[in-house]
Amino acid sequence: SSRAIMFPRGAIPPADTAPYPVVSSFAALGHIIQDDGTTSQCWQATRAAMWRAFFANAGGGRGRKLGTRRGIVLNERAVGPVLDFRCSRWPFYERRAKEIARVQRAMTSIVMGVRRMEGEDPGEFVRRRHHREAGRIIARTGSWASRWAKRVVEWDQHVARPRNGATWAAVLRPYRDEAWLQRRRAEVGSARASGGRLLIRANSGFVATRWHAGVVAAAEHLRISASTEGV
């Protein structure tokens, strides 16, 4: 059955939730929503789908015969949309951006068919293949991490439009935003308004990036990327 109910992790659910089973995650409109607010399961499913799309196209036997230029174009068309479909609604943070970058470098190096040179140290080969050779191509075609950052900023701007004010996304967007967090830290006497304790956690574990913090991080990532491109 697709019927289920989910509560924030640490919350005590009612004694009777029938006929809905209590779950820790569920799929909705192509996304996987988790009770701790993280996007790890959605990213894992997306990464697996990206690799399936890769090996069905540019990374397959026939795809590898296309050559680097055509193979990269095919990969952008086949794999890029798989990421685009989901990443717009993930709060941006650098650790996930680095994971996306690793996938892009790995796929690019396979398409390029970079081979180990005679006498080359294995570690040096990996650095040359993934960072120098693949990095050179990615610098021209565009980073998927920056692509994610751009889509996060654009999605936030789209939701913030007055005409979208009645949508669920617009209603949830200002909930416990940065201003609320600062007031809460002041109420509980935290040392810093920008990053002190909130005393609201019901469960220990990884603290997921909030949407508004992800938008700020995405904009900063794009600013740094733009400044380094001009160097």
GIFEN-V338013 format. One record per pair of residues at least 24 apart in sequence whose ideal C-beta (glycine too) atoms are under 8 Angstrom apart, sorted by the first residue. I is the first residue (numbers start at 1). GAP is how many residues later the second one is. D is the distance in whole Angstrom. If there is no record, write none. Layout:
# GIFEN-V338013
I	GAP	D
I	GAP	D
This chain:
# GIFEN-V338013
6	27	7
6	29	5
7	28	6
8	27	6
8	28	8
8	29	8
8	194	7
9	26	4
9	27	4
9	193	7
9	194	5
9	196	8
10	191	7
10	192	3
10	193	3
11	191	6
30	55	6
30	56	6
31	55	6
31	58	7
36	167	7
36	169	6
36	170	7
36	172	6
37	171	4
37	173	8
38	168	6
38	170	4
39	51	5
39	52	7
39	57	7
39	169	8
42	44	6
42	48	7
43	47	7
43	53	6
43	56	7
46	36	7
46	37	6
46	40	5
46	41	7
47	52	8
47	56	6
49	33	5
50	29	5
50	32	5
50	33	6
50	53	6
50	57	8
51	52	8
53	25	5
53	26	5
53	29	5
54	24	7
54	25	5
54	53	5
54	56	8
58	49	7
58	53	5
59	48	7
59	51	6
59	52	7
63	48	8
64	46	8
64	47	7
64	49	7
68	43	6
68	44	5
68	45	8
68	69	7
71	40	4
71	41	8
72	36	7
72	39	6
72	65	6
72	69	6
75	32	6
75	33	7
75	36	6
76	65	6
79	28	7
80	64	7
80	67	7
83	61	6
83	64	7
83	65	7
84	63	7
84	67	7
87	60	8
87	61	5
87	64	6
87	65	8
88	63	4
88	64	6
88	66	8
88	67	4
89	66	7
90	58	7
90	62	7
90	124	7
91	61	7
91	117	7
91	118	4
91	119	6
91	120	5
91	122	7
91	123	3
91	124	8
91	126	8
92	56	6
92	57	5
92	60	5
92	117	7
92	122	4
92	123	7
92	125	5
92	126	4
92	129	7
93	116	5
93	120	8
93	121	6
93	124	6
94	123	7
94	127	7
97	48	4
97	51	7
97	52	7
97	124	7
98	47	7
100	44	5
100	45	5
100	48	6
101	42	7
101	43	7
101	44	5
102	28	8
103	41	7
104	30	8
104	34	6
104	39	7
104	40	5
104	41	8
105	25	5
105	26	7
105	29	4
105	30	7
105	33	7
106	24	7
106	28	8
108	26	4
108	29	5
108	30	6
109	24	6
109	25	4
112	25	7
139	90	8
143	82	7
145	76	7
146	75	7
146	76	6
146	79	5
148	70	8
149	68	8
149	69	4
149	70	8
149	72	4
149	73	5
149	76	8
150	68	8
150	72	6
152	62	6
152	63	6
152	66	4
153	62	6
153	65	5
153	66	6
153	69	7
156	55	8
156	59	5
173	38	7
173	39	8
176	34	8
177	35	5
178	34	5
178	35	7
